[in-house]
Amino acid sequence: MVKPITKETLFMNCMELDFATKIELEHWIATFEEKVWTKDVMEELSKAGLVRTTAAQVWNKDNHRITRIFEYENEKAYRACQAIIEKKIMPKAKVSYNSKIRNNRGIIFYDYRS
């Protein structure tokens, strides 16, 4: 049975981060919570409407890639979180990492959960 979409998963962003080397990718994995996505920032994002975020290392491609998925309560929450990310995340990320970033944003129209 397919469960209905709930209000906490209406708006999402899927980000891809490509690193030039395996060492840079491994450094990001080892330090991203300590240096960039700190507990305080995550709590602020949660209050602004972030419902869930997941980071994964891509292993089936010949590159050094991380995917990061963010789920928001709605578009207003997404915009509030983007303001926080621009102010508190991007300055640290740009100093610490040299990655190519691609974003895909969308409104969820199908959400299967078992």
C-alpha positions in Angstrom: 0.0 0.0 0.0 1.3 3.5 -0.9 1.1 5.9 2.0 -0.1 9.4 1.2 2.3 12.3 1.1 2.4 14.0 4.4 3.0 17.7 5.1 6.5 17.1 6.3 7.8 16.0 2.9 6.4 18.4 0.3 9.4 20.3 -0.8 12.9 18.9 -1.4 16.4 19.8 -2.6 18.8 17.2 -3.9 22.4 18.4 -4.0 25.4 16.8 -5.7 28.9 17.7 -4.5 31.8 16.6 -6.7 35.3 16.7 -5.3 38.5 16.7 -7.3 40.2 14.0 -5.3 39.3 11.1 -3.0 41.3 12.8 -0.2 39.0 15.9 -0.4 35.9 13.8 -0.4 37.1 11.8 2.6 38.0 15.0 4.4 34.5 16.3 3.8 33.0 13.1 5.2 35.3 13.1 8.3 34.8 16.8 9.2 31.5 18.2 7.7 29.6 18.0 11.0 32.4 19.5 13.0 33.3 22.3 10.6 30.2 23.2 8.7 26.9 21.4 9.5 27.2 21.8 13.3 24.6 20.7 15.8 23.6 24.4 16.4 23.1 25.0 12.7 21.1 21.9 12.3 18.8 22.9 15.3 18.3 26.3 13.7 17.4 24.7 10.3 15.0 22.3 12.1 13.2 25.3 13.7 13.0 27.0 10.3 11.3 23.9 8.8 13.9 21.4 7.8 12.3 17.9 8.3 15.1 15.6 7.2 18.5 15.6 5.5 20.5 12.7 4.3 24.1 12.6 3.0 25.4 9.6 1.0 28.7 8.8 -0.7 28.2 7.8 -4.3 30.1 4.6 -5.1 28.8 3.5 -8.5 30.5 6.2 -10.5 34.1 7.0 -11.4 34.1 10.2 -9.5 34.3 11.5 -5.9 30.7 12.5 -5.2 28.4 13.1 -2.3 24.6 13.5 -2.6 22.7 15.4 0.0 18.9 15.4 0.2 17.0 18.0 2.2 13.3 17.7 2.9 11.3 20.8 4.0 7.8 21.3 5.4 7.0 23.6 2.5 8.5 26.2 0.2 8.4 28.9 2.9 10.6 26.6 5.1 12.9 26.0 2.2 13.4 29.7 1.7 14.0 30.3 5.4 16.6 27.5 5.5 18.3 28.8 2.4 18.9 32.1 4.1 20.5 30.3 7.1 22.6 28.2 4.7 23.8 31.2 2.8 24.7 33.0 6.0 26.1 30.2 8.2 27.1 27.3 5.9 28.4 28.6 2.6 31.1 30.9 4.0 32.6 27.9 5.9 32.1 25.5 3.1 33.8 27.7 0.5 36.8 28.2 2.8 37.1 24.5 3.7 36.2 22.7 0.5 36.6 23.1 -3.3 33.7 21.2 -4.7 31.4 21.6 -7.6 27.8 21.8 -6.5 24.6 21.1 -8.4 21.1 21.5 -6.9 17.8 20.1 -8.1 14.8 21.4 -6.3 11.3 20.0 -6.5 7.9 19.5 -5.0 7.3 15.8 -4.1 4.4 14.3 -6.0 5.0 10.7 -5.1 6.5 9.3 -1.9 6.5 5.6 -1.3 7.4 4.4 2.2 7.2 0.8 3.3 
